[in-house]
Amino acid sequence: MDNLFEYHRRNTISVKVGDIEIGSSHPIRVQSMANTDTNDTSSSVDQAIRIEQAGGELVRFTAQGVKEAQNLRAIRENLRMRGAKAPLVADIHFNPQAAFEAAKVVEKVRINPGNFVDRVHTLKRFDYTDEEYQLEIEKIKNKLYPLLDICKEHHTAIRIGVNHGSLSDRILSRYGDTPQGMVESCLEFLRLCIAYDFFNIVISIKASNTVIMVQTVRMLVEKMNEENMAFPLHLGVTEAGDGEDGRVRSAIGIGALLQDGIGDTIRVSLSEAPEKEIPVARKLVDYIQSSAVRQLKADGVEIDSSVVNPYSYHRRETIQLDKIGGGKVPVVIADSNVVPSLTVDYTKEQLSNSTLFSLCYATYSTYEEVKKRLTDKTVIVLDSDGYPDKREGISGQRAFIYRLINDGIKNPVIIRRRYEDTDVEAVQIKAAADLGLFFIDGLGDGIWVEAPNIDAKQVISLMFAILQGARSRVSKTEYVSCPSCGRTMFDLETTLSKIKEKTSHLKGLKIGVMGCIVNGPGEMADADYGYVGSARGKVNLYKGQTCLEKLIPQEEAVDRLIQLIKDNGDWQDC
């Protein structure tokens, strides 16, 4: 990876999409995806205008078939007549012919390597000889090259969009359900495009698991560097959910990569109206870009990949002091404990009155001064913005921890940051982007957010949400919930609200709520239970990866899900 201790944005080629350009020195673009029926021209146009008015710079529509792809022409013409200028993107799964039609109409086509030509994902394993594997690549070439011809003729860009939940059986047979498999799925298509002299490409590689998402994108960038590729990247966390959880999980995954200088366009995937995604994405991008200039330059700090590997999770080894460090889950610290259902591990007063010596990094001017004051009873509180001279940014905090690792120092580290905002959503986005990456990389032993202008209960809830979103500590029910789109088979936002209302007390249980089968079974592969749209107004219910009930009427499905949880012994009364 590039230097983690001095921010600079990754260099890429520039890709033209309609009247805007993505990558290179161009602004980081924000976008969303419509959830209307693509055959409903009027509703689709109205929603696209709302997205653009909210600040969206690209609008994506699903095109399940040729009919939907062809109707994108009517949508585009109506949008231009009404003065809307945002380029349109067609989202294609399973149907190359739909891609051929869409590429003649819209400015960009997204194809999924997992299902553009390959066998529909079955969660089974198939063995391929080298010869059989190469024959499958030839099949892809035979479908991909005609699409590239159309794109060349119409100046249409392509997004090669890999999703963790829809890897092909061919990729799974050779690489398994791994970051390496996701990366190779993308590289296969990139190599074919380059061989055909087509470079108008944006890439995405997404997962609902923020740790997998961040590690896989980092790995992809490294592999592209090795092969002299410099394509711009679209970032997103799939199935992020809604409310606080959706904002926090998105900001953790996207924010961690933007802090690394990776990312040229983003989509925050919320289970809410598409236009609500744009302000969240805008706040995240604006914050990272404004904070990047504050990053401390830390020369001479090297990463020992045997100790810290940015492509796989490894918790930093620390000594245990009381409840902190030593492999314990990261602790939560607050000024006071005011949320009975989310009990903090230490209040500020308890920590200061404990037998532990809490050393605040910002009190001292250099790492060496801190190092001289360490004892075997010291918990390090690693401060940043707001203390007292605002000289420390993310890269400086990282540099401090890596210096500890290099010196073999195993004192636990609590990451503390302060925010003066009065806007709850702004604090959620900033704190998740700043703090989440430390827990994704296994570098933090505790979290301490100070936001004096926000209700204390919301601050405590936020800290627990960051730890859960970074896969470091489970404190509540987790929902893997996709944003609705034109493929969604039921009212996803209302359904998710009903499921949360009835199951939010089931701490540690993971429930997938998915609008359709494209990514559904795959993205919720590690969920305990799944609620997946299977036909219009019909739902399939899963226990793990096994579908137990099919084609349940939507009006009965939530109650049937509750009964399924009860039947399997995972229900608890409130």
Secondary structure as UniProt FT lines:
FT   TURN            4..5
FT   STRAND          14..17
FT   TURN            18..19
FT   STRAND          20..23
FT   TURN            24..25
FT   STRAND          29..33
FT   TURN            38..39
FT   HELIX           41..53
FT   TURN            54..55
FT   STRAND          58..62
FT   HELIX           66..81
FT   TURN            82..83
FT   STRAND          88..92
FT   HELIX           96..103
FT   TURN            104..105
FT   STRAND          108..111
FT   TURN            113..115
FT   HELIX           130..154
FT   STRAND          157..163
FT   HELIX           164..166
FT   HELIX           169..175
FT   HELIX           179..195
FT   TURN            196..197
FT   STRAND          201..207
FT   HELIX           210..226
FT   TURN            227..228
FT   STRAND          233..235
FT   TURN            238..239
FT   HELIX           243..259
FT   TURN            260..261
FT   STRAND          265..266
FT   HELIX           274..276
FT   HELIX           277..292
FT   TURN            293..294
FT   TURN            299..300
FT   TURN            305..307
FT   TURN            310..311
FT   TURN            322..323
FT   TURN            326..327
FT   STRAND          331..334
FT   TURN            340..341
FT   STRAND          346..347
FT   HELIX           348..353
FT   STRAND          357..360
FT   HELIX           361..363
FT   HELIX           367..373
FT   TURN            376..377
FT   STRAND          378..382
FT   TURN            385..386
FT   TURN            388..389
FT   HELIX           394..406
FT   TURN            407..408
FT   STRAND          413..418
FT   HELIX           424..440
FT   TURN            441..442
FT   STRAND          446..450
FT   TURN            452..453
FT   HELIX           456..469
FT   TURN            470..471
FT   STRAND          478..481
FT   TURN            486..487
FT   HELIX           492..503
FT   TURN            504..505
FT   TURN            507..508
FT   STRAND          510..514
FT   TURN            517..519
FT   HELIX           520..523
FT   TURN            524..526
FT   STRAND          529..535
FT   TURN            536..537
FT   STRAND          538..543
FT   TURN            544..545
FT   STRAND          546..553
FT   HELIX           554..567
FT   TURN            568..569
//
